[in-house]
Amino acid sequence: MKKIISLLVCILMLTACGNDYKTIDSNEAMDLINNEAIVIDVRSNDEYDTGHIEGSINIPVDNINSVNYNKDTTIIVYCATGMRSSNAAETLISLGYTNVYNLDGGLINWGFELED
């Protein structure tokens, strides 16, 4: 019985390790955006209004569990520095999303123009 439980624990750990989000830079993000990735700005509405990645949608991090896409959809999340978006990415992974990307360093490291 102990061997079966140990085996199940190992399987669960391996499965969980394969479902982490990926951290990407702005060039990688732009490639994904050009291939129709969904881009979610997890900052507050006021922050979003000061400038955001073109085509992104604003879903503050506290509301990220309301996302309702196909679980295989490619999703990029970002915030100002990458902290809130890493939390959002973890939440999306826990909800079963399999193609989640976090913009490394957030908008601070975004190398392209912003939309007002």
N, C-alpha and C positions, 0 to 999 in steps of 0.2 A: 504494500500500500504506500509506504514512504517513497518508493521508487517512482510510482505513478504520479504522486503529488509533486515530486521534484521535477519530473519530466514536464508536467503541466506548467509549473512555474517557469521553467526554462523557455518553453514555447511562448508563453505570455510575454516574457521579457524580450525575446527576439522579435516578436510581432510589434511590440511597442517601440522598440528602437528603430524599426524601419519606417515609422510613421511620423518622424520629426519634420518640422518645417525647415526650409532652407533659407539661409541668409544670402542676399545677392547685392551687387553694387548697382549703380544707376544705369550702366550700360547693359547689364544683363536684364534689368527691369525693363528698359526700353525695348529690347528684343522681344520680351514676353508681351509687352503692351502692343507691339506691332503684330503680334500673333493672337490678338484678341483676349488677353488676360483681363480679368476684372480687377480694378484697382480701387482699394478701399482706404480712405483717409480716416484714421481712428481718433483724430483730434476733436476738440469741441467744435461746435458750429461756428463760434466766433473766430477760432483759429483758422478754420477752413475758409472763411470769408476773407481772410487776409491774403490768401493765395494758396493754390493747390495744384497738384499734377493734373494736366489737362485730361478730361474724361473720367476723373476719379469720382467716386461717390462718397459722401460723408456719412459714416456710421460710427459715432463715438464708441470708444472701447467698451464702455459700460453696456452698450446695446449690441455688441458683436454677436451675441448668441441668437439674435433675430435674423441673421443671414439665412437665406433659403435658396441655395443654388444646387445644381447637381453636384454630388460629392466629389466628382472628378474634375470639376471646373478649376482652371488655373486662377488662383487668387493671390494678388500682391497686397500686402498691408504696409502702411507707413504712418509715421507720426512726425514730430519735430526732430527727435533724436534717436529713435529706434527702441526706446524702452516700452512705451505703451503698445507699440505694434508687436513687439515680441510676445507680450501677454495676450494680445488678440490672436496672434498666430497659434499660440499654444491652445487657446480656447477653440479655434477652428479645427485644429487637429483632434482635440478631444471630442468634437462634434462629428468626426468622421470624414472631414475633408482631407484629401490625399495629395493635392498639389498646391501647397501653401508656401508663399515666399514672403520674407520680411526684408524691407529695404534697409540695408546696412547704414546706420547713422542717420536715418530719416531724411527729412528735407535739408538738414544741414549739409549733407553730402550729395544732394541731388544736383546733377551737373547740367540740367536743362532748364528752359524757361518754365515759369509757373503761370497758371491761368488765374485771373481775378474772379 
